[in-house]
Amino acid sequence: MWEKPMWHRRRLPADDNGITHYSDPQKLYVNYQPAGGYLSIQKHGENIDNVWTAYPRIAQFRGVFNYGDLVYLNGDEPKVGTEEYESGRDATAIVTKCEPQNVVIAVEFTRNKNS
Protein backbone atom coordinates (compact mmCIF):
# COMPACT_ATOMS: atom_id res chain seq x y z
CA MET A 1 0.00 0.00 0.00
CA TRP A 2 2.67 2.55 1.03
CA GLU A 3 5.61 0.68 -0.41
CA LYS A 4 7.80 2.26 -3.06
CA PRO A 5 10.04 0.43 -5.50
CA MET A 6 13.74 0.28 -4.75
CA TRP A 7 16.66 -1.79 -6.02
CA HIS A 8 18.88 -3.70 -3.62
CA ARG A 9 22.35 -5.17 -4.17
CA ARG A 10 23.81 -7.39 -1.46
CA ARG A 11 27.46 -6.84 -0.54
CA LEU A 12 29.47 -9.98 -1.23
CA PRO A 13 32.72 -10.96 0.50
CA ALA A 14 35.82 -9.18 -0.78
CA ASP A 15 38.05 -11.10 -3.17
CA ASP A 16 41.76 -11.87 -2.63
CA ASN A 17 42.67 -8.33 -3.73
CA GLY A 18 40.35 -6.75 -1.15
CA ILE A 19 37.85 -5.57 -3.76
CA THR A 20 34.21 -5.66 -2.65
CA HIS A 21 31.68 -7.06 -5.08
CA TYR A 22 27.89 -6.81 -5.09
CA SER A 23 25.11 -9.14 -6.17
CA ASP A 24 22.84 -8.51 -9.13
CA PRO A 25 20.12 -5.97 -8.32
CA GLN A 26 16.83 -7.19 -6.90
CA LYS A 27 13.70 -5.04 -7.04
CA LEU A 28 11.94 -4.71 -3.68
CA TYR A 29 8.94 -2.76 -2.48
CA VAL A 30 9.59 -1.07 0.86
CA ASN A 31 8.15 1.96 2.64
CA TYR A 32 11.21 4.18 3.12
CA GLN A 33 11.11 7.83 4.10
CA PRO A 34 13.61 10.65 4.55
CA ALA A 35 14.83 10.75 8.15
CA GLY A 36 13.14 13.37 10.26
CA GLY A 37 12.17 14.26 13.78
CA TYR A 38 14.00 15.77 16.68
CA LEU A 39 16.07 12.71 17.61
CA SER A 40 17.17 12.09 14.03
CA ILE A 41 18.22 15.72 13.67
CA GLN A 42 20.26 15.44 16.87
CA LYS A 43 21.86 12.22 15.64
CA HIS A 44 22.63 13.26 12.05
CA GLY A 45 22.79 17.06 12.29
CA GLU A 46 23.52 18.68 8.92
CA ASN A 47 23.50 15.29 7.20
CA ILE A 48 19.78 14.71 7.88
CA ASP A 49 19.02 15.27 4.18
CA ASN A 50 21.27 12.35 3.29
CA VAL A 51 19.49 9.72 5.39
CA TRP A 52 16.41 7.56 4.79
CA THR A 53 14.78 5.11 7.18
CA ALA A 54 12.64 2.04 6.63
CA TYR A 55 10.90 -0.41 8.93
CA PRO A 56 10.09 -3.51 6.85
CA ARG A 57 8.40 -6.47 8.51
CA ILE A 58 10.70 -9.22 9.76
CA ALA A 59 8.41 -11.92 8.34
CA GLN A 60 9.08 -10.70 4.77
CA PHE A 61 12.57 -9.22 4.98
CA ARG A 62 14.55 -11.32 7.48
CA GLY A 63 18.14 -11.55 6.22
CA VAL A 64 17.57 -9.28 3.21
CA PHE A 65 19.33 -6.12 4.39
CA ASN A 66 22.87 -6.12 5.76
CA TYR A 67 25.37 -3.43 6.63
CA GLY A 68 27.19 -2.22 3.49
CA ASP A 69 24.53 -3.29 0.97
CA LEU A 70 23.69 -0.86 -1.82
CA VAL A 71 20.24 0.55 -2.54
CA TYR A 72 18.77 2.65 -5.33
CA LEU A 73 16.03 4.95 -4.03
CA ASN A 74 13.69 7.65 -5.33
CA GLY A 75 13.36 6.20 -8.82
CA ASP A 76 17.09 5.63 -9.38
CA GLU A 77 17.92 2.39 -11.15
CA PRO A 78 21.16 0.43 -11.52
CA LYS A 79 23.13 1.26 -14.67
CA VAL A 80 24.07 -2.33 -15.45
CA GLY A 81 27.26 -2.75 -17.45
CA THR A 82 28.88 0.55 -16.50
CA GLU A 83 32.01 1.01 -14.43
CA GLU A 84 29.96 2.89 -11.81
CA TYR A 85 27.66 -0.13 -11.52
CA GLU A 86 30.51 -2.57 -11.03
CA SER A 87 32.07 -0.46 -8.26
CA GLY A 88 28.75 0.48 -6.67
CA ARG A 89 29.27 4.20 -7.22
CA ASP A 90 25.93 4.55 -9.01
CA ALA A 91 23.91 3.52 -5.92
CA THR A 92 21.83 6.17 -4.18
CA ALA A 93 22.65 4.97 -0.68
CA ILE A 94 24.36 2.37 1.50
CA VAL A 95 22.77 0.42 4.34
CA THR A 96 24.36 1.85 7.49
CA LYS A 97 22.04 0.33 10.09
CA CYS A 98 20.10 -2.91 10.20
CA GLU A 99 18.64 -3.79 13.59
CA PRO A 100 15.94 -6.41 14.02
CA GLN A 101 13.17 -5.24 16.35
CA ASN A 102 10.17 -7.13 17.66
CA VAL A 103 8.06 -7.15 14.48
CA VAL A 104 10.08 -4.98 12.08
CA ILE A 105 13.70 -4.35 11.09
CA ALA A 106 15.02 -0.82 11.59
CA VAL A 107 17.01 -0.06 8.44
CA GLU A 108 18.88 3.16 7.76
CA PHE A 109 20.21 4.21 4.37
CA THR A 110 22.89 6.91 4.07
CA ARG A 111 23.62 8.68 0.79
CA ASN A 112 26.48 7.11 -1.14
CA LYS A 113 29.29 9.68 -1.11
CA ASN A 114 30.71 8.16 -4.29
CA SER A 115 27.60 8.75 -6.39
N, C-alpha and C positions, 0 to 999 in steps of 0.2 A: 504494500500500500504506500508506504513512505520511502521505500528503497529506491536508490538511484544506481545506475550502472557504474561499475568501476572495473578496472583491469588489475589483476594481481599477479606478481611474479615472485615465486619463492626463491629465497637465497639458498644456493647450493654450497656444499663445502668447497673451500679454496683448493685449487690444484697444487701441484708440486712447486710451482713458481710463485705461489701466494696470490694468484689472481682469482677473484671471486666471480662465480658464474651464477646465472639465474635461470629458472625454469621458463618454459614457454608460457605466455600470458594466458590467464584464465579469467573469463568474464564472470563477475559476481554482482549480486544486487544487495547493497547494504545501505542503511540509513546513516550517512556520515554528515556531519555539520561542522562549520568553522567553530573553533574553540571560542568560548565566551564566558562571561560571568566573573565575578569578583576574584574568586580563588584562582581561576585560570590566568587572569591578568596579573595577579601577584606572582604566579609561578613562571609565566613566560615573558612578562613585561612587554618590551617593544616588539618581540617576535610573535605576539598573539595572532597576527595576520597570517603567519606561516604554519599554523597548526590546525588540524582537523581532528575531531573525535568521533568514535563510533562505538556502539554497544550492541553488537550482534549476539543473538542467542547461542548459548553453548551447544544446545542440541543440534544446531545446523552447522556451526562453524568451529567446533572443537578441533584444534590442531591445524587450522587453516592459516592463521596469521602467526608470524614469528618475528622477533626482533631482526631488523635488517632487510626484511622483504621490501620489494618495490610495489608501489601502487600508482595508478593513473586515475586521477580524479577530475571532476568538473568537465567531463566530455573529452578529456585528453585520451588518446589511444596510442598504443605502442607502434613505433615506426620500425616494423620488422625488416631486418636486412641492412639497417644502417649501423654505422660505427657507434652512434649514440645508444642504439638499442642494445648492442652487444655489451657495452660497458655499463648500461643502466643509467646513463646520463639523461635520457629522454623521459624518465619517470617524473611524475609530479611530486611525489613524496616518498618517504621511507618510513616504515613502521618503527617507531621509537619506544613504544610501550605496548605490552600485550599481557594483561593481567586477568586471569579467570576470576569471575565473581561468583555469586550464588547461582544466578540464572543466565547471566550475560558475560561477555568478555569485554573488558575495557581496553579499547585499542586507540592508540594515538598515532597520528601521521604527522610528520614534520616535513616541510618543503625541502625538496632535494636541492642542495646548494649547487650541484653540478649542472642542473637543468637550465 
